[in-house]
Amino acid sequence: MSASLAPECNEVKEHWYSEKYLRGAEKDNQECAGLFKEYQKCLAVALKDRGIDKLLDEAREDNKENDARLNAPKSEGFVRPRS
């Protein structure tokens, strides 16, 4: 497993990612979801301490249109282009 961005988050990342997520626990396991939230909280603190949170917010704001386009539901079936 690769180390977390924040060394203080390594233990919770190891527990969530290696012991739960990679073994398929994310599909129906609330423990996995709880561990992931714990890891996200730890990372949020580390990102804020390093000033990276602001950079992420700016990048998300700059890419809202792309995100909306790429995350939009895909239509089913083949649509023939107009001639």
All heavy atoms as an XYZ file, in Angstrom:
665
protein
N       0.846     -1.183      0.000
C       0.000      0.000      0.000
C       0.883      1.234      0.000
O       1.910      1.282      0.653
C      -0.891     -0.010      1.240
C      -1.747      1.237      1.321
S      -2.492      1.545      2.923
C      -1.103      2.101      3.858
N       0.471      2.229     -0.739
C       1.210      3.482     -0.736
C       0.844      4.277      0.513
O      -0.244      4.140      1.057
C       0.895      4.288     -1.987
O      -0.469      4.608     -2.032
N       1.773      5.104      0.935
C       1.549      5.916      2.120
C       0.550      7.019      1.810
O       0.412      7.463      0.674
C       2.867      6.515      2.591
N      -0.128      7.452      2.812
C      -1.065      8.556      2.678
C      -0.288      9.858      2.506
O       0.884      9.955      2.871
C      -1.930      8.636      3.943
O      -2.794      9.739      3.871
N      -0.959     10.861      1.962
C      -0.380     12.196      1.853
C       0.077     12.679      3.229
O       1.096     13.333      3.366
C      -1.410     13.164      1.274
C      -1.074     14.640      1.348
C      -0.007     14.966      0.320
C      -2.297     15.488      1.126
N      -0.699     12.333      4.232
C      -0.403     12.731      5.603
C      -0.023     11.494      6.415
O      -0.851     10.601      6.588
C      -1.622     13.404      6.216
N       1.217     11.431      6.892
C       1.642     10.258      7.659
C       0.725      9.947      8.837
O       0.527      8.783      9.179
C       3.042     10.635      8.137
C       3.521     11.655      7.164
C       2.286     12.403      6.723
N       0.119     10.960      9.429
C      -0.778     10.736     10.559
C      -2.062     10.014     10.149
O      -2.796      9.520     10.994
C      -1.101     12.050     11.270
C      -1.826     13.077     10.423
C      -0.925     14.040      9.665
O       0.226     13.695      9.339
O      -1.391     15.148      9.384
N      -2.297      9.913      8.847
C      -3.498      9.225      8.337
C      -3.191      7.804      7.867
O      -4.106      7.091      7.450
C      -4.108     10.017      7.183
S      -4.617     11.690      7.625
N      -1.937      7.395      7.906
C      -1.554      6.077      7.387
C      -2.300      4.921      8.044
O      -2.731      3.996      7.369
C      -0.048      5.851      7.517
C       0.740      6.556      6.442
O       0.205      6.952      5.411
N       2.027      6.720      6.698
N      -2.445      4.978      9.343
C      -3.071      3.858     10.049
C      -4.530      3.670      9.637
O      -4.963      2.555      9.334
C      -2.975      4.058     11.560
C      -3.472      2.862     12.341
C      -3.285      3.025     13.841
O      -2.328      3.696     14.269
O      -4.107      2.460     14.577
N      -5.287      4.776      9.588
C      -6.690      4.649      9.212
C      -6.814      4.293      7.730
O      -7.706      3.548      7.333
C      -7.507      5.910      9.584
C      -7.149      7.088      8.725
C      -8.995      5.621      9.511
N      -5.894      4.785      6.898
C      -5.919      4.415      5.481
C      -5.664      2.926      5.328
O      -6.358      2.248      4.567
C      -4.887      5.199      4.682
C      -4.899      4.808      3.212
C      -3.833      5.506      2.405
C      -3.902      5.036      0.958
N      -2.801      5.531      0.167
N      -4.683      2.417      6.025
C      -4.371      0.984      5.954
C      -5.583      0.154      6.365
O      -5.939     -0.812      5.698
C      -3.174      0.662      6.852
C      -2.857     -0.803      6.980
C      -2.303     -1.423      5.713
O      -1.713     -0.712      4.896
O      -2.469     -2.640      5.553
N      -6.215      0.546      7.453
C      -7.367     -0.205      7.956
C      -8.522     -0.151      6.960
O      -9.125     -1.171      6.632
C      -7.786      0.328      9.325
C      -8.809     -0.502     10.007
N      -8.608     -1.823     10.319
C     -10.061     -0.203     10.428
C      -9.690     -2.303     10.897
N     -10.588     -1.341     10.977
N      -8.829      1.063      6.455
C      -9.939      1.197      5.509
C      -9.603      0.548      4.172
O     -10.337     -0.305      3.691
C     -10.275      2.682      5.288
C     -11.044      2.906      4.023
C     -12.334      2.533      3.787
C     -10.566      3.477      2.819
N     -12.689      2.855      2.501
C     -11.613      3.437      1.878
C      -9.353      4.034      2.419
C     -11.491      3.929      0.592
C      -9.228      4.524      1.131
C     -10.291      4.461      0.242
N      -8.508      0.951      3.559
C      -8.219      0.560      2.174
C      -7.812     -0.907      2.047
O      -8.406     -1.656      1.277
C      -7.126      1.471      1.610
C      -6.877      1.277      0.138
C      -7.806      1.707     -0.794
C      -5.720      0.659     -0.309
C      -7.594      1.525     -2.151
C      -5.502      0.476     -1.660
C      -6.431      0.917     -2.581
O      -6.214      0.732     -3.908
N      -6.823     -1.314      2.799
C      -6.292     -2.674      2.646
C      -7.176     -3.737      3.278
O      -7.369     -4.805      2.704
C      -4.890     -2.761      3.253
O      -4.024     -1.894      2.564
N      -7.697     -3.436      4.447
C      -8.445     -4.454      5.178
C      -9.931     -4.484      4.836
O     -10.593     -5.487      5.080
C      -8.262     -4.243      6.675
C      -6.816     -4.415      7.117
C      -6.610     -4.097      8.580
O      -7.589     -4.143      9.354
O      -5.463     -3.774      8.943
N     -10.454     -3.416      4.287
C     -11.894     -3.369      3.988
C     -12.160     -3.184      2.495
O     -12.738     -4.044      1.850
C     -12.573     -2.240      4.779
C     -12.438     -2.385      6.281
C     -13.146     -3.625      6.785
C     -12.960     -3.756      8.275
N     -13.498     -5.010      8.778
N     -11.745     -2.052      1.934
C     -12.094     -1.702      0.565
C     -11.612     -2.738     -0.448
O     -12.382     -3.209     -1.281
C     -11.536     -0.319      0.223
C     -11.869      0.122     -1.168
C     -13.136      0.606     -1.473
C     -10.927      0.048     -2.187
C     -13.458      1.006     -2.763
C     -11.247      0.438     -3.473
C     -12.499      0.922     -3.755
O     -12.819      1.295     -5.026
N     -10.340     -3.094     -0.402
C      -9.795     -4.038     -1.376
C     -10.395     -5.433     -1.251
O     -10.345     -6.221     -2.184
C      -8.274     -4.126     -1.257
C      -7.506     -2.905     -1.754
C      -6.015     -3.106     -1.554
C      -7.813     -2.584     -3.201
N     -10.977     -5.716     -0.125
C     -11.594     -7.030      0.083
C     -13.090     -7.026     -0.204
O     -13.794     -7.975      0.099
C     -11.319     -7.510      1.504
C      -9.832     -7.716      1.714
C      -9.511     -7.970      3.153
N      -8.074     -7.869      3.335
C      -7.324     -8.825      3.822
N      -7.858     -9.963      4.189
N      -6.036     -8.641      3.964
N     -13.578     -5.928     -0.783
C     -14.972     -5.861     -1.210
C     -15.958     -5.407     -0.161
O     -17.163     -5.454     -0.377
N     -15.484     -4.929      0.968
C     -16.392     -4.550      2.054
C     -17.188     -3.285      1.742
O     -18.188     -3.012      2.385
C     -15.617     -4.359      3.354
N     -16.765     -2.517      0.730
C     -17.453     -1.263      0.445
C     -18.856     -1.478     -0.106
O     -19.699     -0.604     -0.052
C     -16.636     -0.406     -0.533
C     -16.826     -0.722     -2.006
C     -16.183     -2.001     -2.490
O     -15.510     -2.696     -1.727
O     -16.373     -2.320     -3.664
N     -19.111     -2.647     -0.643
C     -20.383     -2.886     -1.317
C     -21.575     -2.860     -0.365
O     -22.643     -2.405     -0.724
C     -20.329     -4.205     -2.069
C     -19.348     -4.131     -3.219
C     -19.258     -5.434     -3.954
C     -18.247     -5.279     -5.079
N     -17.251     -6.280     -5.089
N     -21.419     -3.383      0.823
C     -22.564     -3.435      1.733
C     -22.147     -3.340      3.192
O     -22.812     -3.853      4.055
C     -23.356     -4.721      1.494
C     -22.510     -5.974      1.708
O     -21.305     -5.849      1.917
O     -23.083     -7.068      1.658
N     -21.075     -2.653      3.465
C     -20.550     -2.631      4.819
C     -20.461     -1.203      5.334
O     -19.691     -0.400      4.818
C     -19.169     -3.295      4.832
C     -18.628     -3.494      6.219
O     -18.867     -2.687      7.115
N     -17.888     -4.552      6.410
N     -21.246     -0.903      6.344
C     -21.224      0.431      6.928
C     -19.907      0.722      7.647
O     -19.501      1.864      7.758
C     -22.406      0.603      7.888
C     -23.728      0.668      7.156
C     -23.764      1.792      6.143
O     -23.395      2.921      6.416
N     -24.206      1.469      4.935
N     -19.235     -0.327      8.112
C     -17.940     -0.125      8.762
C     -16.944      0.460      7.768
O     -16.196      1.366      8.087
C     -17.405     -1.441      9.325
C     -16.058     -1.268     10.031
C     -15.472     -2.574     10.515
O     -15.991     -3.645     10.175
O     -14.479     -2.500     11.250
N     -16.965     -0.047      6.550
C     -16.072      0.467      5.515
C     -16.371      1.942      5.246
O     -15.466      2.760      5.148
C     -16.205     -0.349      4.233
S     -15.043      0.124      2.937
N     -17.642      2.275      5.125
C     -18.044      3.661      4.876
C     -17.607      4.563      6.025
O     -17.115      5.670      5.804
C     -19.549      3.751      4.672
N     -17.749      4.091      7.249
C     -17.324      4.873      8.409
C     -15.829      5.096      8.441
O     -15.353      6.193      8.750
N     -15.077      4.060      8.100
C     -13.619      4.195      8.062
C     -13.189      5.163      6.968
O     -12.253      5.946      7.140
C     -12.959      2.830      7.844
C     -13.017      1.875      9.023
C     -12.591      0.473      8.596
C     -12.129      2.372     10.158
N     -13.877      5.111      5.814
C     -13.547      6.030      4.737
C     -13.808      7.471      5.165
O     -13.000      8.365      4.898
C     -14.340      5.692      3.477
C     -14.024      6.603      2.326
C     -12.747      6.648      1.794
C     -15.004      7.405      1.777
C     -12.450      7.493      0.729
C     -14.709      8.251      0.714
C     -13.436      8.292      0.192
N     -14.916      7.710      5.860
C     -15.210      9.060      6.348
C     -14.147      9.519      7.341
O     -13.736     10.679      7.334
C     -16.600      9.117      6.972
C     -17.692      9.090      5.934
C     -19.059      9.200      6.558
C     -20.097      9.111      5.449
N     -21.440      9.293      5.937
N     -13.701      8.610      8.184
C     -12.640      8.934      9.147
C     -11.357      9.319      8.406
O     -10.677     10.283      8.751
C     -12.399      7.727     10.056
C     -11.448      7.982     11.190
C     -11.272      6.762     12.073
O     -12.183      5.905     12.136
O     -10.208      6.658     12.699
N     -11.033      8.568      7.357
C      -9.848      8.867      6.551
C     -10.007     10.222      5.852
O      -9.076     11.027      5.822
C      -9.611      7.743      5.539
C      -8.417      7.962      4.652
C      -7.146      8.167      5.185
C      -8.541      7.957      3.269
C      -6.049      8.369      4.379
C      -7.445      8.151      2.447
C      -6.202      8.365      3.011
O      -5.111      8.564      2.208
N     -11.186     10.498      5.307
C     -11.430     11.780      4.654
C     -11.248     12.949      5.631
O     -10.685     13.982      5.267
C     -12.847     11.836      4.073
C     -13.008     11.037      2.810
C     -14.415     11.138      2.270
O     -15.388     10.927      2.994
N     -14.533     11.454      1.000
N     -11.730     12.784      6.856
C     -11.584     13.835      7.868
C     -10.109     14.085      8.169
O      -9.674     15.229      8.272
C     -12.311     13.461      9.157
C     -13.804     13.578      9.070
C     -14.444     13.168     10.394
C     -15.931     13.070     10.269
N     -16.559     12.602     11.517
N      -9.362     13.002      8.304
C      -7.931     13.130      8.578
C      -7.234     13.856      7.431
O      -6.433     14.763      7.640
C      -7.327     11.740      8.797
S      -5.587     11.771      9.291
N      -7.562     13.477      6.201
C      -6.952     14.125      5.038
C      -7.349     15.592      4.943
O      -6.532     16.432      4.573
C      -7.369     13.411      3.748
C      -6.601     12.162      3.396
C      -7.115     11.603      2.077
C      -5.118     12.404      3.308
N      -8.595     15.909      5.267
C      -9.055     17.296      5.189
C      -8.217     18.197      6.087
O      -7.841     19.305      5.691
C     -10.529     17.389      5.560
N      -7.902     17.712      7.279
C      -7.062     18.482      8.200
C      -5.668     18.668      7.604
O      -5.118     19.770      7.594
C      -6.985     17.785      9.579
C      -5.944     18.440     10.464
C      -8.351     17.787     10.248
N      -5.099     17.595      7.059
C      -3.760     17.661      6.474
C      -3.730     18.602      5.268
O      -2.786     19.381      5.099
C      -3.293     16.265      6.070
N      -4.765     18.544      4.432
C      -4.821     19.422      3.263
C      -4.928     20.882      3.679
O      -4.277     21.759      3.098
C      -6.002     19.044      2.370
C      -5.914     17.689      1.690
C      -7.223     17.360      0.979
C      -4.750     17.624      0.726
N      -5.718     21.145      4.706
C      -5.869     22.516      5.197
C      -4.553     23.020      5.787
O      -4.139     24.150      5.524
C      -6.990     22.599      6.225
C      -7.291     24.011      6.659
C      -8.496     24.087      7.540
C      -8.743     25.539      7.876
N      -9.994     25.750      8.578
N      -3.898     22.184      6.578
C      -2.626     22.571      7.193
C      -1.568     22.922      6.152
O      -0.721     23.774      6.384
C      -2.084     21.443      8.081
C      -2.882     21.268      9.357
O      -3.715     22.145      9.681
O      -2.684     20.235     10.032
N      -1.641     22.273      4.989
C      -0.655     22.499      3.929
C      -1.114     23.533      2.898
O      -0.412     23.828      1.948
C      -0.356     21.179      3.223
C       0.384     20.191      4.111
C       0.346     18.798      3.492
N       1.150     17.820      4.217
C       0.783     17.170      5.284
N      -0.396     17.407      5.832
N       1.571     16.282      5.852
N      -2.331     24.046      3.065
C      -2.859     25.039      2.131
C      -3.341     24.445      0.815
O      -3.635     25.176     -0.126
N      -3.428     23.141      0.753
C      -3.842     22.477     -0.480
C      -5.353     22.546     -0.663
O      -5.847     22.513     -1.795
C      -3.341     21.016     -0.494
C      -1.808     20.999     -0.433
C      -3.835     20.257     -1.709
C      -1.208     19.629     -0.230
N      -6.084     22.677      0.420
C      -7.541     22.719      0.326
C      -8.026     23.854     -0.565
O      -8.955     23.691     -1.360
C      -8.184     22.799      1.712
C      -7.772     24.032      2.494
O      -6.645     24.539      2.289
O      -8.575     24.495      3.322
N      -7.373     25.002     -0.483
C      -7.771     26.137     -1.316
C      -7.500     25.857     -2.790
O      -8.290     26.225     -3.663
C      -7.036     27.395     -0.867
C      -7.482     27.868      0.497
C      -6.681     29.039      0.977
C      -7.116     29.371      2.385
N      -6.117     30.103      3.122
N      -6.382     25.213     -3.076
C      -6.067     24.858     -4.460
C      -7.100     23.885     -5.023
O      -7.521     24.007     -6.181
C      -4.671     24.240     -4.550
C      -3.512     25.143     -4.169
C      -2.210     24.338     -4.124
C      -3.388     26.288     -5.142
N      -7.513     22.917     -4.209
C      -8.542     21.968     -4.646
C      -9.875     22.674     -4.898
O     -10.552     22.395     -5.898
C      -8.731     20.869     -3.603
C      -7.629     19.839     -3.517
C      -7.841     18.931     -2.311
C      -7.563     19.028     -4.787
N     -10.239     23.589     -4.013
C     -11.484     24.335     -4.199
C     -11.452     25.134     -5.497
O     -12.434     25.166     -6.246
C     -11.743     25.271     -3.014
C     -12.104     24.537     -1.739
O     -12.496     23.345     -1.822
O     -11.991     25.148     -0.659
N     -10.318     25.779     -5.782
C     -10.178     26.548     -7.020
C     -10.273     25.637     -8.249
O     -10.942     25.975     -9.231
C      -8.849     27.293     -7.033
C      -8.777     28.437     -6.061
C      -7.388     29.047     -5.959
O      -6.516     28.741     -6.806
O      -7.172     29.834     -5.025
N      -9.621     24.491     -8.183
C      -9.664     23.555     -9.314
C     -11.077     23.040     -9.538
O     -11.530     22.923    -10.677
C      -8.700     22.392     -9.070
N     -11.791     22.744     -8.456
C     -13.175     22.278     -8.589
C     -14.056     23.362     -9.200
O     -14.906     23.082    -10.052
C     -13.714     21.848     -7.227
C     -13.118     20.559     -6.747
C     -13.688     20.144     -5.400
N     -13.078     18.916     -4.949
C     -12.463     18.766     -3.786
N     -12.404     19.772     -2.927
N     -11.919     17.609     -3.457
N     -13.864     24.596     -8.757
C     -14.647     25.709     -9.292
C     -14.350     25.913    -10.778
O     -15.257     26.111    -11.581
C     -14.333     26.992     -8.501
C     -15.160     28.184     -8.906
C     -16.645     28.017     -8.630
O     -17.018     27.357     -7.642
O     -17.446     28.556     -9.417
N     -13.091     25.843    -11.152
C     -12.693     26.033    -12.548
C     -13.210     24.934    -13.465
O     -13.296     25.129    -14.675
C     -11.169     26.100    -12.664
C     -10.579     27.367    -12.070
O     -11.343     28.314    -11.806
O      -9.349     27.405    -11.858
N     -13.522     23.784    -12.916
C     -13.912     22.642    -13.742
C     -15.364     22.201    -13.553
O     -15.720     21.084    -13.917
C     -12.972     21.472    -13.460
C     -11.609     21.728    -14.032
O     -11.430     21.694    -15.244
N     -10.650     22.029    -13.167
N     -16.202     23.065    -13.024
C     -17.607     22.706    -12.784
C     -18.308     22.260    -14.065
O     -19.062     21.291    -14.056
C     -18.369     23.876    -12.172
C     -18.245     23.964    -10.693
C     -19.148     25.050    -10.162
C     -19.074     25.061     -8.653
N     -19.925     26.095     -8.064
N     -18.080     22.954    -15.162
C     -18.754     22.594    -16.416
C     -18.318     21.217    -16.897
O     -19.143     20.407    -17.324
C     -18.476     23.641    -17.485
C     -19.180     24.957    -17.231
C     -18.856     26.007    -18.279
O     -18.352     25.650    -19.368
O     -19.110     27.185    -17.998
N     -17.023     20.947    -16.845
C     -16.533     19.626    -17.250
C     -17.085     18.539    -16.349
O     -17.473     17.470    -16.826
C     -15.003     19.575    -17.218
C     -14.385     20.307    -18.376
O     -14.998     20.494    -19.417
N     -13.149     20.741    -18.187
N     -17.117     18.800    -15.051
C     -17.643     17.805    -14.120
C     -19.106     17.503    -14.412
O     -19.526     16.351    -14.422
C     -17.495     18.284    -12.670
C     -16.055     18.281    -12.199
O     -15.208     17.668    -12.869
O     -15.780     18.903    -11.150
N     -19.889     18.548    -14.663
C     -21.311     18.350    -14.955
C     -21.487     17.540    -16.229
O     -22.315     16.632    -16.293
C     -22.006     19.703    -15.081
N     -20.690     17.834    -17.232
C     -20.793     17.116    -18.501
C     -20.372     15.665    -18.347
O     -21.054     14.749    -18.804
C     -19.914     17.795    -19.555
C     -19.953     17.149    -20.915
C     -19.117     17.923    -21.934
N     -17.765     18.195    -21.515
C     -16.748     17.345    -21.653
N     -16.949     16.160    -22.187
N     -15.537     17.679    -21.262
N     -19.272     15.437    -17.667
C     -18.745     14.078    -17.543
C     -19.528     13.222    -16.552
O     -19.525     11.998    -16.656
C     -17.272     14.123    -17.142
C     -16.345     14.720    -18.202
C     -14.948     14.915    -17.632
C     -16.305     13.864    -19.448
N     -20.186     13.841    -15.592
C     -20.946     13.092    -14.595
C     -22.430     12.995    -14.911
O     -23.183     12.412    -14.140
C     -20.745     13.714    -13.207
C     -19.331     13.525    -12.713
O     -18.724     12.496    -12.943
N     -18.800     14.541    -12.047
N     -22.836     13.563    -16.037
C     -24.244     13.490    -16.427
C     -24.606     12.053    -16.766
O     -23.764     11.298    -17.265
C     -24.493     14.392    -17.628
N     -25.847     11.672    -16.490
C     -26.271     10.306    -16.850
C     -26.133     10.100    -18.355
O     -26.443     10.986    -19.141
C     -27.730     10.254    -16.428
C     -27.998     11.487    -15.658
C     -26.892     12.445    -15.903
N     -25.657      8.948    -18.717
C     -25.490      8.626    -20.126
C     -26.813      8.107    -20.662
O     -27.521      7.371    -20.001
C     -24.404      7.581    -20.310
C     -23.056      8.071    -19.833
C     -21.987      7.074    -20.185
C     -20.682      7.370    -19.528
N     -19.914      8.405    -19.955
N     -27.132      8.510    -21.871
C     -28.369      8.020    -22.478
C     -28.174      6.572    -22.898
O     -27.079      6.152    -23.238
C     -28.752      8.875    -23.678
O     -27.726      8.804    -24.646
N     -29.260      5.826    -22.862
C     -29.187      4.414    -23.223
C     -29.430      4.266    -24.711
O     -30.196      4.999    -25.313
C     -30.229      3.623    -22.437
C     -29.902      3.568    -20.967
C     -30.850      2.661    -20.224
O     -31.356      1.712    -20.826
O     -31.076      2.925    -19.037
N     -28.782      3.303    -25.283
C     -28.990      3.014    -26.692
C     -28.162      3.902    -27.593
O     -27.539      4.860    -27.169
N     -28.179      3.565    -28.844
C     -27.420      4.286    -29.846
C     -28.319      5.336    -30.473
O     -29.437      5.065    -30.871
C     -26.913      3.312    -30.911
C     -26.201      3.989    -32.042
C     -24.913      4.449    -31.884
C     -26.836      4.167    -33.261
C     -24.257      5.069    -32.931
C     -26.187      4.785    -34.304
C     -24.901      5.243    -34.145
N     -27.822      6.535    -30.545
C     -28.570      7.606    -31.187
C     -27.883      7.904    -32.510
O     -26.707      8.252    -32.548
C     -28.605      8.875    -30.300
C     -29.309     10.002    -31.012
C     -29.247      8.560    -28.965
N     -28.636      7.736    -33.593
C     -28.084      7.957    -34.927
C     -27.904      9.454    -35.145
O     -28.818     10.237    -34.902
C     -29.019      7.377    -35.969
C     -28.457      7.397    -37.368
C     -29.434      6.737    -38.308
N     -29.696      5.360    -37.924
C     -29.150      4.303    -38.513
N     -28.328      4.470    -39.515
N     -29.440      3.088    -38.099
N     -26.719      9.868    -35.591
C     -26.488     11.297    -35.842
C     -27.377     11.783    -36.986
O     -27.689     11.035    -37.897
C     -25.015     11.382    -36.210
C     -24.537      9.992    -36.383
C     -25.564      9.058    -35.861
N     -27.770     13.028    -36.894
C     -28.590     13.624    -37.956
C     -27.739     13.857    -39.185
O     -26.582     14.228    -39.105
C     -29.173     14.950    -37.491
C     -30.220     14.775    -36.458
C     -30.804     16.104    -36.151
N     -32.151     15.911    -35.638
C     -32.859     16.861    -35.109
N     -32.377     18.077    -35.039
N     -34.058     16.617    -34.662
N     -28.358     13.688    -40.363
C     -27.635     13.920    -41.624
C     -27.864     15.317    -42.109
O     -28.841     15.895    -41.975
C     -28.093     12.982    -42.723
O     -28.298     11.697    -42.269
